Amino acid sequence: MQLTKEQADKLIAMLKHTVEQAITFPVQKGGTKFTVTGEQRNDEFIVNIDRKGIALEKCTYQGRVKKDNTVLMRIDIDPNGRHTNPGENGETIIGNHIHIYTEEYGMSYAMSLDIQDKSFYELCYLFFEKFLPERLE
């Protein structure tokens, strides 16, 4: 099922609650995933946190709809990573970037992130606020 941008934005904005009592952040290569529920019990999401190898600076944070695995938001932290956006311009982003679902491109389009910029922390907070709001209070 393909979501509209409005549906995706509504799912991202929905208040969510963690199901697990504790979440262990992966220290090195590997990952973890956990379930969060939305306003209705059948609104379930999976949050993935994945480490890419032993380099501590490489990590991916992803939130997706559980029933159909539609990814709504993903932050890729990799100072040397490369991502090429779709479309005629096909801009290539080198380094950290964020994907937010769009109807036209799904998760294929990304925007650059400067992790030295204060707004990077705000974006990470936004991710966790959208997928773990009760843990941030």
N, CA, C and O atoms as a DFTB+ gen file, in Angstrom:
548 C
 N C O
     1  1       0.838      -1.177       0.000
     2  2       0.000       0.000       0.000
     3  2       0.884       1.241       0.000
     4  3       1.763       1.382       0.850
     5  1       0.655       2.129      -0.941
     6  2       1.416       3.374      -0.986
     7  2       0.660       4.440      -0.222
     8  3      -0.541       4.630      -0.416
     9  1       1.375       5.133       0.649
    10  2       0.791       6.200       1.441
    11  2       0.851       7.514       0.699
    12  3       1.737       7.731      -0.127
    13  1      -0.096       8.393       0.993
    14  2       0.019       9.770       0.525
    15  2       0.940      10.496       1.496
    16  3       1.192       9.999       2.593
    17  1       1.434      11.636       1.121
    18  2       2.289      12.441       1.999
    19  2       1.516      12.823       3.264
    20  3       2.073      12.816       4.361
    21  1       0.240      13.153       3.107
    22  2      -0.583      13.537       4.257
    23  2      -0.748      12.369       5.237
    24  3      -0.679      12.565       6.451
    25  1      -0.963      11.162       4.716
    26  2      -1.081       9.984       5.581
    27  2       0.230       9.726       6.319
    28  3       0.227       9.442       7.517
    29  1       1.348       9.826       5.606
    30  2       2.663       9.605       6.223
    31  2       2.925      10.643       7.302
    32  3       3.393      10.302       8.388
    33  1       2.627      11.912       7.014
    34  2       2.831      12.970       8.009
    35  2       1.979      12.724       9.253
    36  3       2.432      12.954      10.374
    37  1       0.755      12.261       9.057
    38  2      -0.128      11.966      10.195
    39  2       0.450      10.828      11.042
    40  3       0.424      10.894      12.271
    41  1       0.965       9.795      10.395
    42  2       1.570       8.676      11.131
    43  2       2.825       9.108      11.876
    44  3       3.060       8.667      13.001
    45  1       3.631       9.966      11.262
    46  2       4.842      10.460      11.921
    47  2       4.466      11.303      13.142
    48  3       5.088      11.187      14.198
    49  1       3.447      12.147      12.991
    50  2       3.058      13.062      14.071
    51  2       2.305      12.375      15.205
    52  3       2.226      12.914      16.309
    53  1       1.755      11.198      14.947
    54  2       0.945      10.496      15.936
    55  2       1.731      10.223      17.223
    56  3       2.888       9.809      17.164
    57  1       1.117      10.450      18.364
    58  2       1.733      10.133      19.646
    59  2       1.954       8.630      19.736
    60  3       1.055       7.845      19.433
    61  1       3.145       8.233      20.150
    62  2       3.497       6.807      20.217
    63  2       4.005       6.445      21.607
    64  3       4.513       7.292      22.342
    65  1       3.857       5.173      21.949
    66  2       4.294       4.655      23.243
    67  2       5.117       3.399      23.013
    68  3       4.756       2.568      22.180
    69  1       6.211       3.249      23.735
    70  2       7.025       2.049      23.595
    71  2       6.336       0.866      24.238
    72  3       5.624       1.018      25.230
    73  1       6.546      -0.309      23.678
    74  2       6.015      -1.553      24.210
    75  2       7.049      -2.171      25.158
    76  3       6.690      -2.709      26.206
    77  1       8.322      -2.092      24.790
    78  2       9.391      -2.666      25.583
    79  2       9.663      -1.838      26.833
    80  3       9.480      -0.621      26.830
    81  1      10.098      -2.498      27.892
    82  2      10.434      -1.813      29.135
    83  2      11.812      -1.160      29.074
    84  3      12.043      -0.126      29.701
    85  1      12.732      -1.768      28.313
    86  2      14.088      -1.228      28.193
    87  2      14.565      -1.393      26.758
    88  3      14.214      -2.359      26.082
    89  1      15.359      -0.452      26.309
    90  2      15.919      -0.481      24.960
    91  2      17.432      -0.389      25.088
    92  3      17.950       0.524      25.730
    93  1      18.141      -1.336      24.476
    94  2      19.598      -1.348      24.528
    95  2      20.139      -0.811      23.212
    96  3      19.879      -1.368      22.145
    97  1      20.891       0.272      23.298
    98  2      21.481       0.882      22.116
    99  2      22.703       0.058      21.697
   100  3      23.555      -0.237      22.536
   101  1      22.807      -0.318      20.418
   102  2      23.962      -1.110      19.979
   103  2      25.257      -0.301      20.097
   104  3      25.345       0.823      19.602
   105  1      26.246      -0.879      20.751
   106  2      27.506      -0.184      20.970
   107  2      28.415      -0.307      19.755
   108  3      29.073       0.663      19.377
   109  1      28.461      -1.476      19.141
   110  2      29.272      -1.679      17.941
   111  2      28.394      -2.295      16.865
   112  3      27.168      -2.208      16.936
   113  1      29.013      -2.917      15.869
   114  2      28.289      -3.492      14.737
   115  2      27.105      -4.321      15.219
   116  3      27.231      -5.152      16.119
   117  1      25.976      -4.081      14.611
   118  2      24.762      -4.782      14.985
   119  2      23.629      -3.781      15.124
   120  3      23.773      -2.604      14.792
   121  1      22.519      -4.260      15.613
   122  2      21.381      -3.366      15.733
   123  2      20.378      -3.852      16.737
   124  3      20.520      -4.911      17.349
   125  1      19.356      -3.038      16.884
   126  2      18.241      -3.390      17.743
   127  2      16.975      -2.872      17.088
   128  3      17.012      -1.920      16.309
   129  1      15.877      -3.490      17.402
   130  2      14.592      -2.982      16.931
   131  2      13.585      -3.167      18.051
   132  3      13.697      -4.087      18.862
   133  1      12.610      -2.289      18.083
   134  2      11.582      -2.367      19.101
   135  2      10.287      -1.797      18.554
   136  3      10.277      -1.057      17.570
   137  1       9.211      -2.153      19.203
   138  2       7.873      -1.771      18.762
   139  2       7.367      -0.574      19.554
   140  3       7.574      -0.477      20.764
   141  1       6.706       0.326      18.855
   142  2       5.974       1.406      19.500
   143  2       4.548       1.367      18.962
   144  3       4.323       0.979      17.816
   145  1       3.598       1.767      19.782
   146  2       2.194       1.782      19.358
   147  2       1.711       3.220      19.268
   148  3       2.206       4.116      19.953
   149  1       0.731       3.405      18.403
   150  2       0.162       4.731      18.196
   151  2      -1.085       4.956      19.025
   152  3      -1.301       4.311      20.051
   153  1      -1.902       5.890      18.554
   154  2      -3.109       6.269      19.273
   155  2      -4.078       5.100      19.402
   156  3      -4.748       4.960      20.426
   157  1      -4.156       4.280      18.397
   158  2      -4.975       3.072      18.425
   159  2      -4.036       1.882      18.560
   160  3      -2.921       1.911      18.038
   161  1      -4.463       0.860      19.238
   162  2      -3.601      -0.308      19.468
   163  2      -3.111      -0.932      18.153
   164  3      -2.015      -1.491      18.105
   165  1      -3.920      -0.838      17.088
   166  2      -3.501      -1.427      15.810
   167  2      -2.546      -0.521      15.024
   168  3      -2.070      -0.914      13.958
   169  1      -2.259       0.680      15.527
   170  2      -1.237       1.546      14.931
   171  2       0.100       1.152      15.538
   172  3       0.476       1.654      16.597
   173  1       0.822       0.250      14.867
   174  2       2.098      -0.225      15.389
   175  2       3.228       0.161      14.447
   176  3       3.083       0.157      13.225
   177  1       4.356       0.492      15.059
   178  2       5.530       0.924      14.326
   179  2       6.743       0.162      14.857
   180  3       6.764      -0.284      16.004
   181  1       7.749       0.024      13.999
   182  2       9.021      -0.575      14.399
   183  2      10.087       0.511      14.285
   184  3      10.158       1.221      13.283
   185  1      10.902       0.629      15.307
   186  2      12.055       1.530      15.278
   187  2      13.299       0.658      15.218
   188  3      13.477      -0.243      16.039
   189  1      14.153       0.928      14.249
   190  2      15.431       0.223      14.108
   191  2      16.565       1.190      14.418
   192  3      16.542       2.346      13.996
   193  1      17.551       0.710      15.154
   194  2      18.802       1.436      15.351
   195  2      19.899       0.458      14.935
   196  3      20.061      -0.595      15.551
   197  1      20.645       0.802      13.898
   198  2      21.656      -0.100      13.342
   199  2      23.013       0.574      13.295
   200  3      23.148       1.699      12.816
   201  1      24.017      -0.130      13.800
   202  2      25.403       0.300      13.706
   203  2      26.002      -0.337      12.465
   204  3      25.797      -1.524      12.210
   205  1      26.729       0.433      11.706
   206  2      27.329      -0.033      10.452
   207  2      28.811      -0.324      10.655
   208  3      29.653       0.513      10.332
   209  1      29.132      -1.480      11.175
   210  2      30.533      -1.839      11.383
   211  2      31.042      -1.337      12.723
   212  3      30.268      -0.922      13.586
   213  1      32.345      -1.383      12.878
   214  2      32.921      -1.014      14.167
   215  2      33.129       0.489      14.326
   216  3      33.394       0.960      15.432
   217  1      33.011       1.246      13.238
   218  2      33.168       2.699      13.323
   219  2      31.980       3.291      14.081
   220  3      30.834       3.177      13.646
   221  1      32.263       3.912      15.201
   222  2      31.193       4.418      16.055
   223  2      30.382       5.529      15.406
   224  3      29.237       5.762      15.793
   225  1      30.960       6.221      14.420
   226  2      30.239       7.335      13.820
   227  2      29.208       6.895      12.778
   228  3      28.487       7.743      12.254
   229  1      29.112       5.610      12.462
   230  2      28.151       5.131      11.473
   231  2      26.945       4.510      12.173
   232  3      27.076       3.542      12.923
   233  1      25.769       5.081      11.916
   234  2      24.561       4.572      12.562
   235  2      23.342       5.004      11.747
   236  3      23.344       6.064      11.122
   237  1      22.309       4.173      11.764
   238  2      21.049       4.483      11.101
   239  2      19.918       4.372      12.105
   240  3      19.832       3.401      12.857
   241  1      19.048       5.380      12.110
   242  2      17.833       5.386      12.912
   243  2      16.665       5.360      11.935
   244  3      16.600       6.189      11.027
   245  1      15.745       4.418      12.110
   246  2      14.650       4.271      11.150
   247  2      13.341       3.980      11.868
   248  3      13.300       3.187      12.809
   249  1      12.268       4.631      11.415
   250  2      10.928       4.358      11.920
   251  2      10.046       3.910      10.774
   252  3      10.005       4.559       9.729
   253  1       9.326       2.784      10.963
   254  2       8.491       2.245       9.884
   255  2       7.175       1.713      10.423
   256  3       7.051       1.398      11.606
   257  1       6.195       1.619       9.536
   258  2       4.895       1.056       9.867
   259  2       5.042      -0.458       9.928
   260  3       5.584      -1.064       9.004
   261  1       4.569      -1.071      10.999
   262  2       4.782      -2.506      11.188
   263  2       4.030      -3.358      10.172
   264  3       4.592      -4.318       9.643
   265  1       2.775      -3.031       9.889
   266  2       1.961      -3.936       9.069
   267  2       2.417      -4.055       7.622
   268  3       2.203      -5.095       6.998
   269  1       3.041      -3.017       7.072
   270  2       3.477      -3.125       5.676
   271  2       4.935      -2.704       5.459
   272  3       5.398      -2.614       4.322
   273  1       5.653      -2.448       6.558
   274  2       7.072      -2.079       6.518
   275  2       7.367      -0.782       5.772
   276  3       8.497      -0.578       5.329
   277  1       6.378       0.099       5.622
   278  2       6.628       1.388       4.980
   279  2       7.493       2.240       5.900
   280  3       7.103       2.531       7.031
   281  1       8.659       2.635       5.420
   282  2       9.559       3.477       6.201
   283  2       9.065       4.918       6.110
   284  3       8.799       5.427       5.021
   285  1       8.947       5.565       7.266
   286  2       8.449       6.934       7.328
   287  2       9.576       7.956       7.472
   288  3       9.499       9.058       6.929
   289  1      10.617       7.582       8.205
   290  2      11.718       8.499       8.470
   291  2      12.985       7.697       8.740
   292  3      12.946       6.663       9.407
   293  1      14.117       8.185       8.213
   294  2      15.399       7.519       8.468
   295  2      16.506       8.562       8.515
   296  3      16.576       9.454       7.669
   297  1      17.366       8.437       9.515
   298  2      18.557       9.279       9.617
   299  2      19.763       8.371       9.418
   300  3      19.932       7.388      10.139
   301  1      20.603       8.703       8.436
   302  2      21.825       7.945       8.157
   303  2      23.026       8.777       8.586
   304  3      23.301       9.834       8.018
   305  1      23.732       8.288       9.590
   306  2      24.937       8.957      10.078
   307  2      26.133       8.179       9.535
   308  3      26.411       7.061       9.966
   309  1      26.829       8.786       8.589
   310  2      28.023       8.191       7.983
   311  2      28.775       9.317       7.278
   312  3      28.403       9.712       6.172
   313  1      29.824       9.835       7.905
   314  2      30.539      10.975       7.327
   315  2      31.057      10.741       5.914
   316  3      31.246      11.699       5.164
   317  1      31.291       9.476       5.533
   318  2      31.818       9.175       4.197
   319  2      30.785       8.533       3.282
   320  3      31.106       8.158       2.154
   321  1      29.553       8.404       3.754
   322  2      28.510       7.773       2.954
   323  2      28.110       8.617       1.754
   324  3      28.314       9.831       1.731
   325  1      27.536       7.948       0.754
   326  2      27.073       8.632      -0.459
   327  2      25.624       8.248      -0.717
   328  3      25.244       7.084      -0.586
   329  1      24.816       9.245      -1.086
   330  2      23.431       8.990      -1.473
   331  2      23.131       9.864      -2.687
   332  3      23.413      11.062      -2.683
   333  1      22.559       9.260      -3.723
   334  2      22.158      10.008      -4.912
   335  2      20.648      10.106      -4.941
   336  3      19.948       9.094      -4.925
   337  1      20.153      11.331      -4.986
   338  2      18.710      11.565      -5.029
   339  2      18.151      11.240      -6.408
   340  3      18.856      11.344      -7.411
   341  1      16.881      10.845      -6.454
   342  2      16.244      10.573      -7.748
   343  2      15.935      11.880      -8.484
   344  3      16.077      12.969      -7.929
   345  1      15.520      11.750      -9.711
   346  2      15.120      12.919     -10.490
   347  2      16.194      13.346     -11.461
   348  3      17.286      12.779     -11.502
   349  1      15.862      14.355     -12.241
   350  2      16.770      14.839     -13.286
   351  2      18.073      15.363     -12.726
   352  3      19.138      15.100     -13.285
   353  1      18.007      16.105     -11.622
   354  2      19.221      16.687     -11.050
   355  2      20.105      15.626     -10.418
   356  3      21.331      15.723     -10.482
   357  1      19.500      14.615      -9.809
   358  2      20.255      13.510      -9.223
   359  2      21.369      13.934      -8.287
   360  3      22.465      13.376      -8.324
   361  1      21.090      14.927      -7.443
   362  2      22.094      15.433      -6.505
   363  2      22.681      14.291      -5.668
   364  3      21.949      13.440      -5.162
   365  1      23.993      14.287      -5.531
   366  2      24.664      13.308      -4.686
   367  2      25.036      13.978      -3.376
   368  3      25.690      15.021      -3.353
   369  1      24.606      13.356      -2.283
   370  2      24.912      13.852      -0.952
   371  2      26.047      12.998      -0.403
   372  3      25.981      11.769      -0.416
   373  1      27.073      13.659       0.073
   374  2      28.179      12.949       0.710
   375  2      28.106      13.263       2.193
   376  3      28.139      14.421       2.610
   377  1      28.006      12.201       2.974
   378  2      27.951      12.381       4.418
   379  2      26.571      12.084       4.986
   380  3      25.767      11.374       4.381
   381  1      26.321      12.641       6.156
   382  2      25.093      12.378       6.903
   383  2      23.881      12.961       6.197
   384  3      23.959      14.026       5.585
   385  1      22.757      12.253       6.285
   386  2      21.543      12.735       5.640
   387  2      20.297      12.152       6.302
   388  3      20.368      11.186       7.062
   389  1      19.151      12.768       5.989
   390  2      17.865      12.334       6.524
   391  2      16.900      12.092       5.377
   392  3      16.871      12.841       4.401
   393  1      16.105      11.027       5.512
   394  2      15.037      10.708       4.563
   395  2      13.708      10.870       5.301
   396  3      13.553      10.365       6.413
   397  1      12.765      11.558       4.700
   398  2      11.401      11.639       5.221
   399  2      10.491      11.257       4.064
   400  3      10.621      11.793       2.963
   401  1       9.572      10.336       4.310
   402  2       8.706       9.780       3.272
   403  2       8.035      10.874       2.448
   404  3       7.515      11.846       2.996
   405  1       8.054      10.704       1.117
   406  2       7.267      11.539       0.219
   407  2       6.484      10.617      -0.704
   408  3       6.919       9.503      -0.998
   409  1       5.352      11.079      -1.151
   410  2       4.516      10.277      -2.052
   411  2       5.232      10.032      -3.378
   412  3       5.141       8.945      -3.947
   413  1       5.937      11.038      -3.860
   414  2       6.600      10.934      -5.165
   415  2       7.795       9.988      -5.141
   416  3       7.965       9.183      -6.057
   417  1       8.628      10.076      -4.096
   418  2       9.876       9.314      -4.075
   419  2       9.954       8.263      -2.976
   420  3      10.962       7.563      -2.879
   421  1       8.933       8.130      -2.154
   422  2       9.026       7.196      -1.039
   423  2      10.159       7.619      -0.128
   424  3      10.145       8.727       0.408
   425  1      11.150       6.742       0.057
   426  2      12.305       7.064       0.894
   427  2      13.564       7.321       0.075
   428  3      14.663       7.354       0.629
   429  1      13.420       7.502      -1.235
   430  2      14.586       7.652      -2.109
   431  2      15.225       9.030      -2.054
   432  3      16.385       9.180      -2.438
   433  1      14.499      10.042      -1.586
   434  2      15.024      11.399      -1.546
   435  2      15.569      11.700      -0.153
   436  3      14.941      11.360       0.850
   437  1      16.744      12.340      -0.092
   438  2      17.366      12.675       1.190
   439  2      17.817      14.127       1.199
   440  3      18.005      14.752       0.155
   441  1      17.984      14.643       2.418
   442  2      18.516      15.984       2.626
   443  2      19.771      15.864       3.478
   444  3      19.835      15.042       4.392
   445  1      20.747      16.670       3.178
   446  2      22.017      16.640       3.896
   447  2      21.847      17.076       5.344
   448  3      21.001      17.914       5.656
   449  1      22.668      16.491       6.235
   450  2      22.708      16.872       7.643
   451  2      24.127      17.246       8.029
   452  3      25.076      16.530       7.709
   453  1      24.267      18.351       8.708
   454  2      25.561      18.743       9.252
   455  2      25.517      18.445      10.746
   456  3      24.851      19.155      11.500
   457  1      26.222      17.402      11.180
   458  2      26.119      17.003      12.585
   459  2      26.800      17.988      13.522
   460  3      26.607      17.915      14.736
   461  1      27.591      18.906      12.984
   462  2      28.182      19.953      13.825
   463  2      27.200      21.097      14.051
   464  3      27.390      21.925      14.942
   465  1      26.165      21.133      13.248
   466  2      25.153      22.171      13.344
   467  2      24.156      21.810      14.439
   468  3      23.759      20.651      14.559
   469  1      23.761      22.772      15.221
   470  2      22.807      22.530      16.302
   471  2      21.514      21.915      15.774
   472  3      20.867      21.138      16.476
   473  1      21.136      22.253      14.554
   474  2      19.888      21.728      14.001
   475  2      19.943      20.214      13.831
   476  3      18.897      19.564      13.809
   477  1      21.155      19.628      13.709
   478  2      21.271      18.173      13.637
   479  2      20.694      17.543      14.903
   480  3      19.930      16.581      14.835
   481  1      21.063      18.087      16.040
   482  2      20.557      17.554      17.304
   483  2      19.046      17.711      17.390
   484  3      18.349      16.847      17.921
   485  1      18.554      18.815      16.864
   486  2      17.109      19.024      16.833
   487  2      16.435      17.972      15.950
   488  3      15.354      17.486      16.280
   489  1      17.072      17.619      14.823
   490  2      16.505      16.595      13.944
   491  2      16.520      15.218      14.612
   492  3      15.550      14.466      14.509
   493  1      17.615      14.891      15.294
   494  2      17.654      13.617      16.022
   495  2      16.589      13.612      17.112
   496  3      15.908      12.608      17.319
   497  1      16.451      14.728      17.802
   498  2      15.422      14.832      18.828
   499  2      14.045      14.680      18.197
   500  3      13.164      14.026      18.755
   501  1      13.867      15.294      17.025
   502  2      12.599      15.163      16.310
   503  2      12.298      13.704      16.014
   504  3      11.168      13.250      16.198
   505  1      13.312      12.962      15.553
   506  2      13.105      11.542      15.264
   507  2      12.615      10.820      16.512
   508  3      11.599      10.126      16.480
   509  1      13.347      10.989      17.612
   510  2      12.969      10.285      18.829
   511  2      11.675      10.840      19.435
   512  3      10.921      10.098      20.065
   513  1      11.416      12.124      19.251
   514  2      10.162      12.691      19.730
   515  2       8.984      12.058      18.994
   516  3       7.936      11.807      19.587
   517  1       9.163      11.805      17.708
   518  2       8.081      11.224      16.908
   519  2       7.901       9.741      17.174
   520  3       6.792       9.223      17.043
   521  1       8.970       9.047      17.545
   522  2       8.872       7.608      17.726
   523  2       9.021       7.148      19.170
   524  3       8.765       5.979      19.458
   525  1       9.428       8.025      20.093
   526  2       9.550       7.660      21.511
   527  2       9.193       8.835      22.417
   528  3       9.980       9.162      23.306
   529  1       8.061       9.475      22.235
   530  2       7.778      10.705      22.986
   531  2       7.740      10.532      24.495
   532  3       8.148      11.439      25.221
   533  1       7.265       9.397      24.988
   534  2       7.168       9.232      26.438
   535  2       8.525       9.120      27.105
   536  3       8.640       9.384      28.302
   537  1       9.561       8.733      26.360
   538  2      10.893       8.588      26.923
   539  2      11.633       9.924      26.994
   540  3      12.674      10.012      27.646
   541  1      11.114      10.973      26.332
   542  2      11.812      12.235      26.270
   543  2      11.275      13.248      27.271
   544  3      11.806      14.355      27.360
   545  1      10.262      12.909      28.007
   546  2       9.670      13.860      28.942
   547  2      10.541      14.080      30.143
   548  3      10.184      14.856      31.030
